[in-house]
Each structure stands twice: as structure tokens, then as C-alpha cells.
Amino acid sequence: MGFPANGGPASGGPLKFLIYGRTGWIGGVLGRLCESQSIAYAYGSGRLQDRASLEADIAAAAPTHVFNAAGVTGRPNVDWCESHKVETVRTNVVGTLTLADVCRERGLIVVNYATGCIFEYDAGHLLGSGVGFKEEDTPNFVGSFYSKTKAMVEELLKNYENVCTLRVRMPISSDLSNPRNFITKITRYEKVVNIPNSMTILDELLPISIEMAKRNLTGIWNFTNPGVVSHNEILEMYREYIDPSFTWKNFTLEEQAKVIVAPRSNNELDTTKLKREFPELLPIKEALIKYVFKPNQKTGGA
């Protein structure tokens, strides 16, 4: 935790954030949050795997903290990574490690938006048991190449004491027009599975990630709202708050497997560590209503 950050709260100087992932969803929201909090920020223009370009970005911006919201998830989904393995490694492994290494040389903390899709329910963490995977647990899901690269880089980053790894899962925000939004995705699918999962409400958690930088927190953090919610529970809320005429069809994991290239991760993450640091963190279903469904509720509706 006590990594020496340049400037920032540790030395009393003003904050300056350097953000990677300008064109991405999280990167865009981070910039807007900085503006609303009057935090100086700049977007990195260098490619993560190009060390010299990262060094130039840092020299130009002189940041107190670096945020990495860049990476390859694949378009339209992680199945892309199965047929683009070198590109996936180049960004998700080589790039992320290069950024961590360059920042460590300069005494800078990197807040790294990673993934919790590196676990799946197992005998010790049964679906519905309420027993979640902890920060120190070894990833057990290697079903997709995307998840495999993310587990590799998480393990390597443990050696970098300047990195704060945030395990995001199935991100959701109040922007229901965004095609990356988990709710938007499942409302557009022809059929959906119905499995409880840990998920990340960005409207609540991205401001917390900024606060984590201010506190110079490092290490691995399960970065989801406490508890789990299923696909059907979300779609029931969607029907109640947004579209009373909405209908959907379910299918099984076995049926889903026939229409996707790579299996998907389903799990519950233990959020005890994050909740200890941020006691105000809302359980997933409460957060969904407060941050997503109430703000989008059609007037005159339920």
C-alpha cells in the first residue's frame, strides 16, 4: 500500500492522472469523472506495448497516477480473441506489463482495470452457496483465450508493488444505449442463460477507483458490488422499470455452448476486502436500482 507516488496525497501536491483507453468505455467515463471532480488529466496516446511511447506520454503529462483502461476484449465479444491470439497477447500481456514496468521505474502507481472472469464456480465455491473467490485465490477458469491471458498477466503483476489490480465483472452502467453495457447486451440477445454472477456497477465503482488512487492503494481487489444477481433478475427489473412489454427466452449452458466459440465465466467474487475499505458499497441489487433502473425509469411507469 505504501508505494511512493509522485505528488498526490502522499506529498500534498495536486493530482494529475494519465489515462490509457481514451476510446474505451471505462476510459471515457474516467475522463468525465476527472472533469466533474476538477482533477487534471491527460489521455495517453502511446501503444501499451511500445515502451518509448509510454515514456514519452509520462514525460509530457508528468502524472501522479496512471490508469490503464486499455486492452483487448474483442469485437463483438471475447470470441474474437480465439482467432486473434497474438494481438490479444500483445495488448493484454505485453502491453499491460510494459506499462507497469515503465511506471514502476518512475515510482508511479498504476490503477489497472482487470477482470474477474478468471474464475468459475467449483466444488469449493458452489453456485448459490454465497462462498466467493477471494483476491488470493488462484484462477481456475481458462475456457477462453481472453481469460487465459488475463490470468497470466494478473499473476505476473503480483510482482509489481506499484500496481492496483481491479477485477471488474460484467460491467453495467446507467447508459443503457451503450452496447458494451451488460444489461444492453442481454436485452438484445435472442436467448440468455440464467446464472447468478458478481457484477460491477460502474456508476458506483469508478468513482471508488479514483478514491483508491488518492489513497495509493495497490494489490489485487475484487471490484464488484457485493452479492450476485442472475440474468433473469436483471431482466425482470428491466421489465418493471424500463419496458413493461419486454420478454425474453432462456436457454441452458449446453445450448449456449453451441452458439459461442469460447465458454464464458460464471462466478461469485468475495468483496470483503473492498467493503472493508469502502463500507458504503451497495449490494448488487440495491446498486442496480439506485444507479441504473431508477435514473432510467420511464415517467408514469411502475
C-alpha positions in Angstrom: 0.0 0.0 0.0 2.8 2.4 0.8 4.2 2.7 -2.7 5.8 6.2 -3.2 3.6 8.1 -5.6 4.9 11.3 -7.2 2.9 14.1 -5.9 -0.7 13.4 -4.9 -1.9 13.0 -1.3 1.4 11.4 -0.1 3.3 14.6 -0.8 0.5 17.0 -0.7 0.7 18.1 -4.3 -2.1 18.3 -6.8 -3.3 15.2 -8.6 -2.7 14.6 -12.3 -4.0 11.4 -13.9 -2.7 9.8 -17.1 -5.4 7.6 -18.6 -5.0 4.8 -21.2 -8.1 3.7 -23.1 -9.5 7.0 -24.3 -11.7 5.4 -26.9 -12.9 2.7 -24.5 -16.0 2.7 -22.3 -14.2 2.9 -18.9 -11.6 5.3 -20.2 -14.2 7.7 -21.4 -16.1 7.7 -18.2 -12.9 8.3 -16.2 -12.2 11.4 -18.1 -15.7 12.8 -17.4 -15.3 11.9 -13.7 -12.0 13.8 -13.6 -13.7 16.8 -15.1 -16.5 16.7 -12.6 -14.0 16.4 -9.7 -11.7 19.0 -11.2 -8.8 16.6 -11.3 -6.2 17.4 -14.0 -5.9 14.5 -16.5 -4.5 13.6 -19.9 -5.0 10.6 -22.2 -2.1 8.5 -23.2 -1.5 8.4 -26.9 1.1 5.7 -26.9 0.5 2.0 -27.6 0.9 0.0 -24.4 3.4 -2.4 -26.0 5.6 0.5 -27.2 7.8 1.3 -24.2 9.3 4.5 -25.8 5.8 5.9 -26.5 4.7 5.3 -22.8 7.9 7.0 -21.6 7.1 10.0 -23.8 3.5 10.2 -22.6 4.7 10.2 -18.9 7.3 12.8 -19.6 4.8 15.0 -21.3 1.9 14.6 -18.7 4.0 14.4 -15.5 1.2 12.4 -13.8 0.8 11.5 -10.1 -1.1 8.3 -11.1 -1.6 6.2 -14.2 -4.9 4.4 -15.1 -5.0 1.5 -17.5 -8.4 1.1 -19.1 -6.9 -0.1 -22.4 -7.0 -3.7 -23.6 -8.5 -6.2 -26.0 -11.8 -7.7 -25.1 -12.7 -8.5 -28.7 -15.4 -7.2 -31.1 -18.2 -8.0 -30.8 -17.1 -10.2 -27.9 -14.3 -12.3 -26.5 -14.7 -15.0 -29.2 -12.6 -12.6 -31.4 -9.6 -13.3 -29.2 -9.8 -17.0 -30.0 -8.8 -16.2 -33.6 -6.5 -13.2 -32.8 -4.3 -14.7 -30.2 -1.1 -12.7 -30.9 -3.0 -9.4 -30.9 -4.6 -10.4 -27.6 -1.2 -11.2 -26.0 0.4 -8.1 -27.4 -2.0 -5.7 -25.7 -3.3 -7.7 -22.7 0.0 -9.2 -21.6 3.0 -7.4 -23.2 1.3 -4.0 -23.1 0.0 -4.2 -19.6 3.3 -5.4 -18.3 5.2 -2.8 -20.2 3.1 0.0 -18.6 3.5 -1.5 -15.1 7.3 -1.7 -15.6 7.7 1.8 -17.0 5.6 3.2 -14.2 7.5 1.3 -11.5 10.8 2.8 -12.8 9.2 6.2 -12.2 7.6 5.5 -8.8 4.1 5.7 -10.2 1.0 3.7 -9.2 -1.0 2.1 -12.0 -4.7 1.5 -11.4 -5.3 -1.4 -13.7 -8.9 -2.3 -14.7 -8.6 -6.1 -15.0 -11.2 -8.8 -15.0 -12.8 -11.2 -12.5 -13.7 -13.5 -15.4 -10.8 -15.8 -14.5 -12.9 -17.9 -12.1 -15.8 -20.3 -12.4 -18.0 -22.0 -9.8 -16.4 -25.1 -8.4 -16.7 -27.6 -5.6 -15.3 -25.1 -3.1 -17.3 -22.2 -4.5 -20.7 -23.7 -5.4 -23.3 -21.7 -7.3 -25.8 -20.3 -4.7 -23.5 -21.0 -1.7 -22.5 -17.4 -1.1 -18.9 -18.5 -0.9 -17.0 -16.2 -3.3 -13.5 -16.3 -4.7 -11.0 -14.2 -2.7 -8.3 -11.9 -4.0 -5.6 -14.5 -3.2 -7.3 -17.5 -4.9 -5.7 -19.0 -7.9 -7.7 -18.5 -11.2 -9.5 -21.7 -12.2 -11.2 -20.6 -15.5 -9.2 -20.9 -18.7 -12.1 -21.6 -21.0 -11.5 -18.6 -23.2 -8.2 -17.3 -24.5 -9.1 -13.8 -23.3 -9.5 -15.1 -19.7 -6.3 -17.1 -20.0 -4.2 -14.0 -20.9 -5.9 -12.1 -18.1 -5.0 -14.7 -15.6 -1.4 -14.8 -16.8 -0.9 -11.1 -16.6 -2.6 -10.9 -13.1 -0.1 -13.5 -11.8 2.9 -11.6 -13.3 1.6 -8.2 -12.0 1.7 -9.6 -8.4 5.4 -8.9 -8.6 4.9 -5.2 -9.2 4.2 -3.4 -5.9 3.1 -0.3 -7.8 0.0 -1.9 -9.4 -3.6 -1.8 -8.2 -5.4 -4.6 -10.0 -9.2 -4.2 -10.1 -11.2 -7.3 -11.0 -14.2 -6.0 -12.9 -17.0 -8.3 -13.9 -19.9 -8.0 -16.4 -19.8 -4.1 -16.2 -23.1 -2.3 -16.0 -23.8 1.5 -16.2 -26.8 3.8 -16.3 -26.0 4.3 -20.0 -28.4 1.8 -21.4 -27.6 2.8 -25.0 -24.0 1.6 -24.7 -23.6 -1.8 -26.5 -20.9 -2.8 -24.0 -23.3 -2.5 -21.1 -24.1 -6.0 -19.8 -27.8 -5.1 -19.5 -27.9 -3.7 -23.0 -26.2 -6.9 -24.3 -28.6 -9.3 -22.6 -31.7 -7.3 -23.7 -30.6 -7.7 -27.3 -29.7 -11.4 -27.2 -32.1 -13.8 -28.8 -31.7 -16.1 -25.7 -30.0 -15.7 -22.4 -28.7 -18.1 -19.8 -29.8 -17.6 -16.2 -26.9 -17.8 -13.8 -26.2 -15.7 -10.7 -23.0 -13.7 -11.0 -20.9 -11.0 -9.4 -21.2 -7.7 -11.4 -19.7 -4.2 -11.4 -21.9 -1.1 -11.4 -19.6 1.4 -12.9 -21.5 4.5 -11.7 -20.7 3.4 -8.1 -17.3 1.7 -8.6 -15.4 4.0 -11.0 -15.5 6.9 -8.5 -14.3 4.5 -5.9 -11.3 3.6 -8.2 -10.4 7.3 -8.2 -10.6 7.4 -4.5 -8.3 4.2 -4.4 -5.7 6.1 -6.4 -5.9 9.0 -4.0 -5.3 6.6 -1.1 -2.4 5.0 -3.1 -3.9 1.5 -2.7 -2.2 -1.3 -4.5 -2.6 -5.1 -4.8 -5.5 -7.2 -6.1 -9.1 -6.1 -5.4 -12.3 -7.9 -6.3 -14.0 -4.9 -7.9 -17.7 -5.9 -7.9 -20.7 -5.0 -5.9 -21.4 -7.4 -3.0 -23.5 -10.4 -3.7 -24.8 -11.9 -7.0 -27.6 -11.3 -9.4 -28.9 -13.5 -12.2 -29.8 -12.6 -15.8 -33.5 -13.1 -15.2 -33.5 -10.9 -12.1 -31.9 -8.1 -14.1 -34.4 -8.6 -17.0 -37.3 -8.6 -14.5 -36.1 -5.2 -13.2 -35.7 -4.0 -16.8 -39.3 -5.0 -17.5 -40.5 -3.4 -14.2 -38.7 -0.1 -14.6 -38.0 0.4 -18.3 -40.2 -1.7 -20.7 -43.3 -3.4 -19.3 -43.7 -5.3 -22.7 -40.2 -6.7 -22.6 -40.0 -10.5 -23.0 -37.0 -12.9 -23.2 -36.2 -16.5 -23.7 -33.8 -18.6 -21.6 -31.5 -21.4 -22.7 -29.1 -23.8 -21.0 -25.3 -23.5 -20.8 -25.2 -26.6 -23.1 -27.4 -24.8 -25.7 -25.4 -21.6 -25.3 -22.2 -23.6 -26.0 -23.4 -24.3 -29.5 -23.6 -20.6 -30.5 -20.4 -19.3 -28.9 -16.8 -20.2 -29.7 -15.3 -20.0 -26.2 -17.1 -20.8 -22.8 -17.9 -17.9 -20.5 -17.0 -17.5 -16.9 -19.7 -17.6 -14.2 -18.7 -16.9 -10.6 -19.2 -15.0 -7.3 -16.3 -12.9 -6.0 -15.8 -12.2 -2.3 -15.9 -8.4 -1.8 -15.0 -8.4 1.9 -11.7 -6.5 1.2 -13.3 -3.8 -0.9 -16.2 -3.4 1.6 -13.8 -3.0 4.5 -12.2 -0.1 2.7 -15.5 1.3 1.4 -18.3 0.4 3.8 -20.8 2.4 1.9 -20.6 0.0 -1.1 -24.1 -1.2 -2.1 -25.2 -4.8 -2.6 -25.6 -5.5 -6.3 -29.4 -5.5 -6.5 -29.7 -2.2 -4.5 -27.0 -0.7 -6.7 -28.8 -1.7 -9.8 -32.0 0.0 -8.7 -30.3 3.2 -7.4 -27.7 3.8 -10.2 -29.3 2.2 -13.2 -33.0 1.5 -13.1 -34.4 4.4 -11.1 -32.5 7.0 -13.2 -33.7 5.4 -16.4 -37.3 4.8 -15.2 -39.9 6.0 -17.7 -42.1 8.7 -16.2 -45.6 7.5 -15.4 -44.2 3.9 -15.2 -44.2 1.5 -12.3 
